[in-house]
Amino acid sequence: MTRPTREELLSYFKKYGVERVDSITDDESAIHHFRTKAFYYREENKKLSENIKKLEKRNKELENMWRTLKNELFGRYEFYRFRLSELQIESRANKAVAIYRGAESNLNVILCRMDKLDGTNEFNEFLDQLEDDTNE
């Protein structure tokens, strides 16, 4: 069998396609080698396409999870910011109450001290001094 010329191979490819070249080639020919490589690359391309689709799907899932988490955290932030501003307003309104409570605790300390001093000379002198101040 004679080897086909380049033009004959090209015309055969155009007429029948690359897939039907076996009839004019053997196992060691370059065409057979490149067909095998092409088949391998097609299979590899399919696998890579499937992997890309899986990764795109997972990416969308992760984006949705991130959006959900971000919205939840923004909601918490707004809640705590609102509560903080409420507490600041309440603290201004309750400042008088806080002062009163502070004064009340100071009075309790003073009364305890006075109970300890009751019956001592210091306490009697203190009471005498108060009476003198009110009489003047």
C-alpha positions in Angstrom: 0.0 0.0 0.0 1.3 3.4 -0.9 1.2 6.2 1.6 -1.4 8.9 0.9 -0.2 12.3 0.0 -1.0 15.3 2.1 -3.7 16.6 -0.2 -5.4 13.2 -0.2 -5.4 13.1 3.6 -6.9 16.6 3.8 -9.6 15.8 1.3 -10.4 12.6 3.1 -10.7 14.5 6.4 -12.9 17.1 4.8 -15.1 14.4 3.3 -15.4 11.9 6.2 -14.0 13.8 9.3 -11.1 13.0 11.5 -13.0 10.2 13.4 -13.0 7.8 10.3 -9.3 8.0 9.6 -8.5 4.5 10.8 -9.1 3.1 7.4 -6.0 4.8 6.1 -3.7 4.8 9.2 -2.1 2.2 11.4 -1.5 2.2 15.2 1.9 3.9 14.9 0.8 6.8 12.7 0.8 10.4 13.9 -2.9 10.7 13.1 -3.7 7.9 15.4 -1.5 9.4 18.1 -3.2 12.8 17.8 -6.7 11.2 17.7 -5.9 9.4 21.0 -4.6 12.7 22.5 -7.8 14.5 21.3 -10.0 11.9 22.9 -8.0 12.1 26.2 -8.3 15.9 26.1 -12.0 15.8 25.4 -12.5 13.5 28.5 -10.3 15.7 30.6 -12.4 18.7 29.4 -15.6 17.0 30.4 -14.2 16.3 33.9 -13.0 19.9 34.3 -16.3 21.3 33.1 -18.1 19.1 35.7 -15.7 20.3 38.4 -16.2 23.9 37.4 -20.0 23.5 37.6 -19.7 22.0 41.1 -17.4 24.8 42.2 -19.8 27.4 40.7 -22.7 25.8 42.6 -20.7 25.7 45.8 -19.7 29.3 45.3 -23.3 30.4 45.0 -24.2 28.5 48.2 -21.3 30.2 50.0 -22.4 33.6 48.7 -25.9 33.0 49.9 -24.6 31.9 53.3 -22.4 35.0 53.6 -25.3 37.3 52.6 -27.5 35.6 55.3 -24.8 36.0 57.9 -24.0 39.5 57.0 -27.7 40.5 57.2 -28.0 38.8 60.6 -24.9 40.6 61.9 -26.2 44.0 60.5 -29.5 43.3 62.3 -27.7 42.6 65.6 -25.6 45.7 65.1 -28.7 47.9 64.6 -30.4 46.3 67.6 -27.4 46.9 69.9 -26.9 50.4 68.5 -30.5 51.3 69.2 -30.3 49.8 72.7 -27.2 51.8 73.4 -28.8 55.0 72.4 -31.8 54.1 74.6 -29.6 53.5 77.5 -27.8 56.8 77.0 -31.1 58.6 77.0 -32.2 56.6 80.1 -29.0 57.3 81.8 -29.4 61.1 81.3 -33.0 60.9 82.6 -31.9 58.7 85.5 -29.0 60.9 86.5 -31.0 62.5 89.3 -32.0 59.1 90.5 -28.3 58.0 90.5 -27.3 61.1 92.4 -30.1 60.5 94.9 -29.0 56.8 95.4 -25.4 57.9 95.8 -26.5 60.5 98.4 -28.6 57.8 100.1 -25.7 55.5 100.4 -23.6 58.3 101.8 -26.3 59.0 104.4 -26.3 55.4 105.4 -22.6 55.5 106.0 -23.0 58.6 108.0 -25.8 57.1 110.1 -23.8 54.0 110.8 -20.9 56.2 111.9 -23.3 58.1 114.1 -24.6 54.9 115.7 -21.0 53.9 116.5 -20.4 57.3 118.1 -23.6 57.4 120.1 -22.9 57.9 123.7 -19.3 59.0 123.2 -18.0 62.5 123.9 -17.4 63.3 120.3 -21.1 62.7 119.4 -22.3 64.7 122.4 -20.0 67.6 121.4 -21.3 67.3 117.8 -24.9 67.5 119.0 -24.2 70.5 121.3 -22.5 72.2 118.4 -25.6 71.6 116.2 -27.8 73.0 118.9 -25.6 76.1 119.2 -25.7 76.7 115.5 -29.5 76.5 115.3 -30.0 78.8 118.3 -27.9 81.5 116.7 
